[in-house]
Every structure is written in structure tokens, then in C-alpha cells.
Amino acid sequence: KPADVSPAEFVAKYGQPKDAREDWSKKKRLTQQEIGQTLKERWNIQPTENCQTCHR
């Protein structure tokens, strides 16, 4: 959850997206979208376009 994440610690551990325009480590809070975007990029998560991958 965003409330459980220290922005400075998160950025130190995972970095931030390449297209981020500001230094996230200085923010008071990160949004769920910012956290998700970072992890998706860092872990090379690519959502499938075929729903049958999960829904069989």
C-alpha cells in the first residue's frame, strides 16, 4: 500500500521509471500507480492481451 511505503526507501531499492520527471525520493507519498509502474518496469512484467492466459 502507498501508506506503507517510504518514497526514499522505495526509490533506493527499486529506482523509478525512466520517464519520471521529478525525484520521487523527495515526495511525501507515492501513489499506487507510481509504485505499480515502477515494479512493472523493473520486473519486466508485460500484461497479456489474451484473457485465456488466466481465465480458462
RANOR-V293705 format. One record per residue. SS is DSSP state (H for helix, E for strand, C for the rest). PHI is phi in whole degrees, -180 to 180 (NA if undefined). Layout:
ss->(SS	SS)
phi->(PHI	PHI)
This chain:
ss->(C	H	H	H	C	C	H	H	H	H	H	H	H	H	C	C	C	C	C	C	C	C	C	H	H	H	C	C	C	C	C	H	H	H	H	H	H	H	H	H	H	H	C	C	C	C	C	C	C	C	H	H	H	C	C	C)
phi->(NA	-57	-69	-90	-109	-85	-54	-64	-68	-62	-65	-64	-84	-113	77	-144	-57	-61	-91	-67	-96	-130	-82	-69	-67	-97	-77	-74	-145	-104	-85	-59	-66	-65	-64	-62	-62	-65	-66	-60	-71	-65	-94	54	-85	-122	-59	-77	-101	-112	-65	-70	-60	-103	-102	-105)
